Amino acid sequence: MPRFWRHMPQRYNLVGTHCKNCNEYYFPPRTICPTCRREARMEDHKFGGEGKVVTYTTIYNATDDFKRQTPYNLAIIELAEGPRLTGQVICSPSEIEIGMRVKPVFRILGRDGDRGIIYYGTKFVPA
């Protein structure tokens, strides 16, 4: 399992793809552009991570793995390049709002048990 997480560049670096033919950006990465199909010219793209909150919810009652973190905010974030992704926004529930500008930070995503491997990845904070 740890090897699987380490080989996910999009988890650690917000790496997606860009179609040079139609100029669309995708996250997570795609091998084929759904618009251009065979004419697609895909390339890797590292997103800057800046974006805005499109919608959100605040979790007050979580599974045992996340109980220590409650309450926490989960949002759909539209990146500056266009793709939308789901991410945690680190701020108090009273601070988050639709349209809020956010930027990426590298944080702990989870653990394999109390003494297991720690998984890191991207979360977001107010910009």
C-alpha positions in Angstrom: 0.0 0.0 0.0 2.7 2.6 0.8 4.3 2.1 -2.6 0.9 2.8 -4.3 0.6 6.2 -2.5 4.2 7.2 -3.3 3.6 6.6 -7.0 0.7 9.0 -7.2 2.3 12.3 -8.3 -1.1 14.0 -8.5 -1.7 13.3 -4.8 1.6 15.0 -3.8 2.0 17.7 -6.5 -1.4 18.4 -8.0 -0.2 16.9 -11.3 -2.8 16.6 -14.1 -2.8 16.9 -17.8 -3.3 19.6 -20.5 -4.5 19.0 -24.0 -2.5 21.2 -26.3 -5.0 20.8 -29.1 -8.1 22.3 -27.3 -6.3 23.9 -24.3 -8.4 22.1 -21.7 -6.9 21.1 -18.3 -7.8 17.9 -16.4 -7.4 16.7 -12.8 -6.9 13.9 -12.1 -4.8 13.2 -15.2 -6.3 11.7 -18.4 -4.6 9.8 -21.1 -7.2 10.9 -23.8 -8.9 14.3 -24.1 -12.7 13.6 -24.1 -13.2 16.5 -26.5 -10.4 15.9 -29.0 -10.1 12.1 -28.7 -7.6 10.9 -31.3 -6.4 14.4 -32.2 -5.5 15.1 -28.6 -2.0 16.1 -27.7 -1.8 15.5 -24.0 1.0 16.7 -21.7 1.6 16.6 -18.0 0.7 19.8 -16.1 1.6 20.8 -12.6 -1.2 22.9 -11.2 -0.4 25.9 -9.0 -3.2 25.0 -6.7 -4.7 28.4 -6.3 -8.5 28.5 -6.7 -11.8 29.3 -5.2 -14.5 27.4 -3.2 -17.4 26.5 -5.4 -19.4 24.7 -2.7 -18.6 23.2 0.7 -19.9 21.2 3.7 -18.7 21.1 7.2 -18.3 17.6 8.7 -19.2 17.4 12.5 -19.6 13.7 12.9 -16.9 11.7 11.2 -15.6 8.1 11.1 -13.1 7.0 13.8 -10.2 7.9 11.4 -11.2 11.5 11.3 -12.9 12.1 14.7 -9.8 14.0 16.0 -10.2 16.5 13.2 -13.9 17.4 13.5 -15.3 19.7 12.6 -13.6 20.0 9.2 -14.5 21.6 5.9 -14.7 19.7 2.7 -15.1 21.7 -0.5 -15.3 21.5 -4.3 -12.5 23.8 -5.4 -12.2 25.2 -8.9 -8.5 25.6 -9.7 -7.3 28.7 -11.6 -6.8 26.6 -14.7 -10.4 25.3 -14.6 -10.6 21.8 -13.2 -12.6 21.1 -10.1 -11.5 18.8 -7.3 -12.6 17.9 -3.8 -10.3 19.0 -1.0 -10.2 19.9 2.7 -10.1 23.6 3.5 -8.3 24.2 6.8 -10.1 27.0 8.6 -12.9 27.3 11.1 -16.5 26.5 9.8 -17.4 30.2 10.4 -14.7 31.4 8.0 -15.4 29.3 4.9 -17.7 30.7 2.2 -18.5 30.2 -1.4 -16.2 32.2 -3.6 -13.4 32.2 -1.0 -9.9 32.2 -2.6 -7.7 29.3 -1.4 -4.1 28.1 -1.9 -2.6 24.6 -1.5 -0.6 23.4 1.5 1.0 20.0 2.1 -0.5 18.2 5.1 -1.2 14.8 6.7 -4.2 13.1 4.9 -4.3 10.0 7.1 -2.6 7.2 8.9 -2.5 3.4 8.8 -3.5 2.8 12.4 -2.0 4.5 15.4 1.6 3.4 14.6 1.3 2.9 10.8 2.4 4.8 7.8 1.4 8.5 7.5 0.0 9.6 4.1 0.6 13.2 3.0 -1.1 15.3 0.3 -2.7 18.6 -0.6 -5.2 20.4 1.5 -6.2 24.1 1.1 -6.1 27.2 3.3 -7.6 30.7 2.7 -5.5 32.7 0.4 
